[in-house]
Amino acid sequence: MLEFWALTSKGVEELLADEIRRYQGEVIKLGMGVVRFKAELKDAYQLCLWSRLATRILRLEQSIDIDANSDLYQVAMRINWPSLMRMEQSFAVECVGKHPTIDNTQYGGMRVKDAIVDQFRERYEARPNVDRIDPDVRFQVRLERQHFHFLQDFSGPSLHQRGYRKEQGDAPLKEHLAAALLIRSGWKADQPLYDPFCGSGTLLIEAALMARQLAPGLKREKFAFESWGDHQPELWQQLRAEALGARQAIAEGVTFVGSDTDERTLQKARQNAARAGVADYIEFITQDATQIQSAVCAGKGVIITNPPYGERLGDLPQLIPVYAEFSLGLKKHYQGWRLAIITSSPDLLRALKLSKAKSYKFTNGPLDCEFTMFDLTEQQVQVNANSQTAALFYAESESFGNRLKKNVKQLEKWAKREHISCYRMYDADIPEYNVAVDWYDGEVVIHEYAAPANVDEQIAQKRLFDVVNLVPKVLGISSDKLVLKVREKQKGKEQYQPLAKAGQYKEVTEYGAKFLVNLRDYLDTGLFLDHRVTRLAIQQQAKGKKVLNLFAYTGTASVHAALGGALSVTTVDMSNTYLDWAKRNFLINGLEGKAYQFVQDNCLDWLKGCKNQFDLIFVDPPTFSNSKRMEDTWDVQRDHVKLLTMVGRCLAPNGKVIFSNNKRRFKLDKAALEEAGWTIKDISAQSLPEDFKRNPHIHVCFELLKRVEA
């Protein structure tokens, strides 16, 4: 018997081992993504034809014991390479694994390639050609601490490529993984099958191939072993003929149905099914999975699907309602069925409000996924017959909705009167619902604060799901107008961290000023709502003055100063991104000219070289920063006296400094500052806007004047 290694995806190994045994293979060992087995040549041929779960089959040529100092080239020279390939054949070598003498796999592959070439040169005074793309022969060396394994590709290009999927949707499953999911789901060939998010139809096509006993390898033009010297063409053709004769019709009454909202995607699925030879057995229909009105299949079967699951937290507001409404339709119309879902976001499954029966781990490409089964029993599907919306996890979540509704009623008229289009609607008013909800002229940002250590993570997650479900309903907006972000409480404007680059900006207004906000790309939006009153004060005090804005972020305070008639405005920030944003804010307000200067620099370094004096200086530093562009870290509690001392050198006689920060429990060192000649007034309370009065510790704010020496 020969030894082979069958490769597959993580999570499929046990199923692949069972498949190998069905074709008379003798399983030796299972590893991550690999099954080692022994088989006769005939059985290896059969696996290439019939395996639904392997991606590649390699034949082991030799395993050589080594030690930590073994040289890969010298070990490879012990293999008789001319016995494995002919001079006229091109070849390629790939290297997998780790060894102390090989620091990267590309180098490892090159060392084995050198050994092969040198052997041919020594024996024939000529060498075969290397073809990395489409070689006649492909070798693989697998490195382990105590062994080097030399293998030859037996099957050729990945076996998951059945030849039918030339068209695919946005989130395709590879065919071998689809087959594995079907097996794990418990689906039988005589049961109806429904995929409500079918995309390009891979799950349904693989199921129909199984039901029809169609060998997945029949459509492949060529296998790697066909160019080998020990290939047996007669045996191979006999096995192909037997596979062709094994095809059968699907049992009468068995239905395969796929639905999706995109007709173009469904057309791709129909074309794929036609190429696979199963188009007559699958019905593809246009239907929104969140609006299921009736069962699409008679009888009881399996609903198996690869729904959208997103890869970023920001996707959750759109997906939580999808899962919740999808589950509601299933409960109404699919009692007695089994639901099987693969997702890389297991938290989303909570929105189904179903108890799982089984769960397995798989990888789908680079994503770690969970494949979960739910039995839609009578007990599981009990819902109010009149219910039109998904129920909440917790009845007490209605208290959050009621509080939000009450706050909105109070704040809407105030915001209109104040001529502002964005404001905070809710800020952890109810401690159990630890979120902030901000309105941005028709769109909403939910900031989830990190839950305290004594709060169960799953409970906090379910409350968040309820919040995401309730906010659109209370505010009368669609879920695509909702953005979800997570921030740690008590960190203030610690760092400006990018999230997902959507590049979407919208214009909002505040006391006559226009600003661009970006709700999706950064942890913060470009406009700190809690400083609205302070910005207005700067506008009212700026006329005829030279104004300096330090740690300026997107320059919103600078815009207010310019609109207030400032003689000049200097805007300083370390980030080019935010300075460019500040310039755009000036432009949309019609503010241009040499009076407005933008400086990209570390504010502390800039202050050291500052020769000018300013009448009004706004200083709003971050709580903490360890930016690579700074030599030292910044801590506002530790460093504020040093900062304000430097600011004082740039302050004109009778000038004023407005100093603010968002550090919780910040304590101004009044003694040190008064000794340095400052007169200080705490204006924190009056700087709080109406929508932040429920959270008086959101920031601190002080006015500082330099005492004039007599």
N, C-alpha and C positions, 0 to 999 in steps of 0.2 A: 504494500500500500504506500501511497505517496502522502506527504504532509502538505497541507494547505492552510493558509490564513485567510479567513473571510472578514472583510472590513464592513463596518456599518456605523450608524450614528449612536451616540451615547443613549442608553436606555432600551435599545433594540436587541442587545446581545443575547438575552435568554430566549427570545422569540426566534432569533436566527439559529441558535443552537438546536432548538426543536425542529426547525425546518431542515437543517443539515441531517439530523437523525432520520427524518422521513425519507431522505434520499440515500440512505445507507451509509452516511458518513459517521465516523467514530470521533465524537467530540473529545478533545484532549484538555483544553483549558479555555476559560473565558477571561478576557481582559477588557479594559475600557475601549469600546469601539472595535473590538476584534474577537473573533472566535477561531481558535486553532483546532484543526481536525485532520483525521486521516481518511483517505478514500481511494478507491480504484479510479482509474482514468475515466471510465464510463460514468461513475457517480459524480465526478467533478464536472463532466460535460452536462449532466442532468441539472446540476445546480446552476450552471451558467444559463441554461435555458429557462429554468423554472423558479429560481430564487426571486421572491418579491421583496426580500428584506436586506440582502447584501448590496453593498455599493461596489466592491471589488473583490476578486478572488486571486490570491497570489500563491504560487507554489514555492515552498521552501526548498532552496538548493543546498544550503549548508548553514549550520549553527556552529560557531567556533567559540570555545571558551577563551576568555581573555582576562587580563588584570587591569588595574588602574593606569598602568603605564603603557599598555599595548598601543602600537601605532596602527591606525586603520589601514594605511597603504600596505604595510607589510602583511597584515592579516588578509587583506583582499587578494594579495598575490598568491595566497595558498589555494584560491579557487581556480578551477580549470575553466576559464571563461570561453575559450574557443569551442568547448564542448556544448556550450549553451547558446551560441549564436554563430552565424556565418560572417565572413569578412564583408560581404556585400550588403549586409543588413546594417541599418542605422540603429543607434541605441541612445538611451538616456538613463541617468541614475538619479534617484531621489533618496534623501536621507531623512530618517525620523528618529527622534529620541535624543538622549543626552549621554555624554561620557566625558570624564575629566580631560581627555586629550583633544576633544572636539568642541570648540567654543561656539560654532554655529553650523547648522545642518547644511547650508549651501557649501561650506568648505568641506564637510564630510562627503557630500556627493561628488565633489571635484576630486577628492583623494581616491575614491573608488574608480571614478572615470579614468584617472591617470593609471591605475593598476591594470585596468582592462586594456587600454591603449598600449601600454608597455609590454604586456604579455603577447599581444598580436604582433607587435614590432619584432620582439625577440624571436618569435616562431616563424613569422611569414615575411618579415621586413616590409610590412605595410600595416596600415591601421584602418579600422572601421570609422565611419563618420558619426558624429554626435548630432542628434536632432531632438531638441528639447520639446518641440511642439507635437510632432506626430511621428515618433520613432517606430521602427519595425519591432524592436524589443525594448521593454522597459524593465529596469531592475530597481529594487528597493532594498536599502540596507537599514536595519533597525538596530539602534544602539541601546544596549543595557550595560549596567555596571560590570556584569560577569559574562556577557555574551554579545557577540555581533551576529545578527541573523541576516543572511543574504537570500533575498527572494526574487522571483521573476513574476512579472504581471501575467496572469493566466487569462483573465477575462477581457482586459482592455479598458476603454473608457467606461466611466461609472455605469454600473448596471441599473441605477435609478433612471437613466435616460432610456425610456421605453420606445421613443420615436414618435410619440403622438403629441407631446406637449410643445408645440411651436408657439402657442399663444398662452400667455399667463396673465393673472391679475396682479394686484399690488402686493399681496402677501402670500406668495405661493408656498405650498408644502411640497417637498420632494416626494417622488412617487413611493420610494421605499418606506418613508416615514408614514405616509398616508396608509399604506398597507398594514404597517405595524399598529396604527391607531384602530383600524378596522378590527384587527384580531383582538386587541386589548379591550375593545368596546363590548365584546361578546356577541357581535352581530353574526347571524347565520345566513347562508345564501338563500334560504326560503323566506326571509323576513323583508318587509318593506324598509326602505332607507330614505331618509330625508336630510338634506343639507341646506339650512336656511340662509347661510352666508357662503354660497357655493363657489363664488369667484370663478376661476377657470375650470372648475369641475373635477379636480384631481381625486378627491375622496370618492366621488360617485363612479368615476371611470375605473379606478382601481377595484372598487367593489364589483362592478359589472364584469371586469376581467376575471375576478375570482369566481363569480357565479357561473361564468361561461367556460371555465377551465381553459382559458387562453394563456399560453405560456408567455411571460413577459419578454423573453429573449428572442422570440420568433421574428420580430421586425428588425432586429439588429443585422446590419450588413456583414459585419465581420467581428470575430473574437480574436484576441491576441494569440491564443494557442494555435490558430490555423496556420501561422507562419513558423511553427516550431518543427524541428526535425522529427520528433517522435509523435507528431499528430497522426491520428487514425481517421482519415476522411470517411471511410465506409461506415464506421461505427457512428461517427457524428451525423451523417446523413440519415442513418437509420433512426437515431433518436429524434431528429427534427421531424421525420415522417410520423413517428409515433405521437409527437406533440401536436402536429396538425390534426391527427385523427382523434385527439382527446377532446376537441372542442365540442361544447354542448349548448343547447338552448337554455335560456333562463326559465325556471319553473313558471307556469301560467299563474297569473294573479300577483306575482311579485313586482313591486313598483319601486323605481328609483326616481326621486324628484329632487331637483336643486332649484333654489330661488335666490335672487339677488335684485338689488334696486337698479343696477346699471345694465341696460340692454346691450351695450357694446361688450361688456365683460361676458354676458351670457352668450353672445354670438361666438366669442372665442371658445367658450366651453363647448358649444355645439360642434365647432370645427375640430376641437381636440377629441371629442367622443367619436366623431366620424372617422378620424385617422386611426383611432384605437379599435374600430370595428364594433362599437357598442352603441352607436347613435340611436338605434331602434329601441333601446331598452331604457333610455334615460329621458325624462321630461324636464326641460329647463323653463321656468316661468319667472315673470317679473313680479316680485312681491317684496314689500318692506317687512323685515323680520320683527319690527316693533309694532306692526299692525296686523297680526295674525287674526283672521276672522273665522277660519275653519280649518280642519285638518286637510292636508293636500293628499294624503294617502289613506286608503282603507286599511283596517286591521290594526295590529299592534306591532311596532317595530322599533327601530333605533333612529334617533336624531343625532347625527354626528356633524361637528362643524368646527371650523377654524375662524372664529369671529374676529373683528378688529380688536386688538388689545393694546395698541399704543406702546411706545417705548419711553415716553416722558410723562412726568406727573401732570403736565399741562393738558394731556389728552383726557384725563379722568372726567372733567365736567361734561364732555360730549359723550363719553362711553358709559358712565354710570346709568343715565336714563335709558340708554340703548339696552343694556343688560336687564334692567328692571322691567321695562315694558315688554321685552322679548320673553322674559320669564312669565309675565302675566298672561300672555297669549298661550304659552305652552300649558300653563295650569288649567286654562279654560278648555282647550281643544285636544290635548294629547295625553289624557290620563291613561295609564297603563304602558306608556312608552318608556324607553330609556334615553336619557340625554347624555351625550358624551362631548366634552368641550376641551380643546387644547388652548392654553393661553400662557403668555410669559408674564402676565400680571394677575397672579392668583387672588389678589385683593379684590379684583373686579368680580370674581365669582360670588362674593358676599352679596352683591346687588341682586343675584338671582333669588336669594332667600329660600334656598333648598338645602337639604342635608345630603352630603355626598355619600355615595355607596363605596366607591373605590377611587384611588388616585395613583398615578404613575408619573415618574420623572422622565422627560425626554429632552433632547436638544433639537431645535429647528434652526438650522444654520448656526449663527453665532448666539442665538438666544436660548437660555435655559427655560424650559417650559414645564407646565404641569398639565397632565391629561386626566380629567376628572369625570367620573360617571355619577349621574343622579337618576334614581328610579322614581318616575312620576306616579307614585302610588296615590290611592285615594286620600290618604292622610296628608301627603306632601302637597297636593294640589288644591286643598281647601281654600277657596277664595270667595269673597263676596260676589255673588252673581251680578250685582249692579256696579261693581268696581270698574272704573275706567282708567285708574292710575295705579301705579305700583304702591303698595303699602310701605310705610316707614318701618325701620328696624325697631324704633322705640316710640311709643305713643307720646312720651314727654318731649320728643323733638318738636311737636306742635308748639310748645312754649317758645322755642327759638323762632319759629315762623311768626308767631303772634308778636313777639318782641320786635322783630324786624319790621313787621307791618306797622306797629305803633311808632317806631322811630322814623320810618319813612314819612308817615303822615305828618309828623312834627317838623321834619327837616325839609320836605319838598318846598313848602311855601317860603321858608327862610332862605333856602338856596336861590330861589327865583328872585326874591327881594334883594338879595346880596349880589346878584348877577354872577353867580359861580355855577359851573356845569359839572363839577366833580367834588365829592365830599364823602366822608365816612358815615355809613349807615349803622354799623354795628361794630362793637369792639369788645368782644368777650364779656358782654353784659351779663350773660349767664355763664358762670365759670365752667360748667360741664361742656359748653359749646365754645371751645377756646379758639375762636377765629375772629378775624376782622373782615368786614365786608365794605368795599369801597365802590362808589358809583362814579363812572367816567362817561358821562353824557351818552347813556344808552348801553354801555357795557359795564360789566361788574368784575372786580378782582376780589377773590377770596384768599386771604392769607391765613394759612393754618399755622398757629403757634405750636411749637413742640410740646407734646403732652407731658405733664409732670411725671416723675418716676413712679409715683404711687397709682397712676391710672393705667389700667390694662390696655395694651396696645390695640387689641381687637375691638374693645369697646369704643376707644377713641376713633378707630377707623370707621366703625359703623355710624357713629355720630356724624363724622365728616360726610359720609355718603348721604345721610339724611339731610344735612345742610345743603349739599350740592343738589339734591332733589327738590328741596323746598325753595331755594332762592329764586330760580326762574319762575316758579309758580306765583310766589308772593309779588315779584316785581314785574311779572308779565313780559318776560323776555325769553328768547329761545336759548337752548343750552350752548349754542355756538357763540353766544355773547358773554359767556362765562369763562373766566381764567382762574386757575387754581395754582397757588404757590405755597411753599413751605418756608417759614423762617423760624429761627430760634428766638424765643422771647428774651428780652433784656439785652439784646445785642445792638439795637438801634441801627444806624447806618454803618455797620461794621465794615462790610466790603460790598462793592458793587459787582456781583457775580453774574456772568452771562448764563442764560439757560438755553433756549432753543432759538436759533436765528431765523425768526419769521420775517423780520424787517418791516413790520407793519406799524406805521405811526398814525396817530389821529390828533386832530386839533381840538383843544379844550379852551375854555375861557375862565378868567378869574379877575374880577374888578377891572374890567376893560383890557386886561392883558391876554394875549393868546399864547398858548404853549403847545408844543408837540409832546405827546406821551407815547410810550411804547409799552403796551400791557403784557407782552409775551416774551420778550427777549432777555430781560434782566429781572433780578429779584425785586428791584424797585422800578418804578415806572417812568422816572424822569421828573416827577413833581411830588415833593413831600407835602402832603396835604396839611399836616399839623403846623406848618410854618406860614400858613396863609395870612394870618393877622400880622405877623412880623414883616412879611413882604409888603403888605399894604402900608405899614408904618414907614418902611423905607421909601416907598413911593411918595408918601405925604411929606417926608422930611428932606427929600433929595434936591429940591429946586435950587439951582445955582451953586450946587456943591460938587466937589470932587469926591467920587464914591469909589471905594475899593471893596470887592467881593472876593474873599479868600475861601478856599475849599469850595469853589463855586458850583461844582456838579454841572448841571445843565443851564446855569446862568439865569434861573428864574428871578432871583432877587435883583440881578443886574438889569433885567428887562423892566422891572417895576421902577428901579431908580431912573432909568433912561426915560420912561414914560412920565415920571414925575418931574422932569425938567432938569436933571443933573447936568452940570457943566461938563463933566467927563465921567466915564465909568470904566474901571479896569477890572477885568475878570480873570482870576488866576485858578488854575486847576492842573493837577499832574497828568490827567488823562486827555489825550488827543480826541478820543471818541466823544467825551462829554463836552470838550471845548467846541468841537464841530457842531454838536447838538445845540450848544448855547448860541453859536453864530446863526443857526437856522431859526432859533427862537427870536433872535433880533430881527432877522429878515422878514418873518411873517408878521411882525409888528411894524414894519416899515422903518426900522431903525438902522441907518447906515452912516458911516463917516468916521473920520479920524478921532472923534471924541470917544469912540468905543474901542478899547484895546483888549485883546485876548492873549493871555500869556500861559504857555504850557510849561509848568515847572513845579517842582516840589515847593510848596508854600513856605516852608521853613528856610529853604535855601534862598528863595526869592526875597524873603524879608531881610536876610543878611545883607543883600546888595541893594536894597531899596533906598533911593536917594530922594524920592518924591514924598510929599505930604498930602494927606487926604482929610477931608472934613467929616466924612461918614464912612466907617469901616464895618462891614458885616463879616463875622467870623463864625462859621458853622462847621467845625471839624468832625471827622468821624470819631466814633468811640475808640476804635483800635484799628491799626493798619500795620501790616508787615510786607508792604509792597516791595518787589524786587528793585524798584527804582529808588528806594530809600536806603540809606546806609544803616539806619537804626529803626527799630520799631517805634510806633506812635501809640501812646496811651493818654487819653484826654485827662484822666484824673491825675496822672503823674506829671504830665507835661504842660498843663494849661497856664501855669504861672510864667514859665519860660516863654511860651507862645505870646501871651499878652504883653510881656515885657518888650518883646521884639516888635509887636504891633504898635506899642506906644511910641516907638521911635519914628513911626511913619504918620503919626497923628498930628494934624495941624492944631495950632492954638484954638481953644474953644470947640475942638472936634469931639465926636462921639463914637464909641465902639459899641456895637450890639453883638454880644457873645452868646451863642446858644449851642447846645449839644443834646443828644438823646440818650446819654448814659443813665440807666436807672441808678438811683441812690448817689448821684453825683453830688459832691460837696465842694463848693467854691472855697478856695483858700483865701478868705477875706483878709485875714491878718497880714499875709504876705503881700497881697495886692494893695491894701491900704498903706502899708509901710512903703510900698514903691510909688505912692502918690496918686492912687486911683480913688475916685469916689464911685461907689457901687450902688446900683438900684436893682433889686430883684423884680423883674416884670413877668415872671413865669405865668402867674395867674391870668393877667390881662392879655398875655400873648396866646392864650388858648382859644381856638375857634369854637363856635357853638357845637359843632359836631364832635369835638374832642373833650368836652367838659366831663364826659363820663369816665375819662381816663386822664386825670390831672397830672400823672407822672410821665406822660409821653415825652416831654422834653423840659429842659430848664432854659431860662433866657434872662440875660442881665444887660443893663445899660451901664457903661463905664465912661466916666469923664476924668480927664487928667487935671488934678489940682494945679492952679497957677501959683507959683511961688511968689511971695510978697517981695 
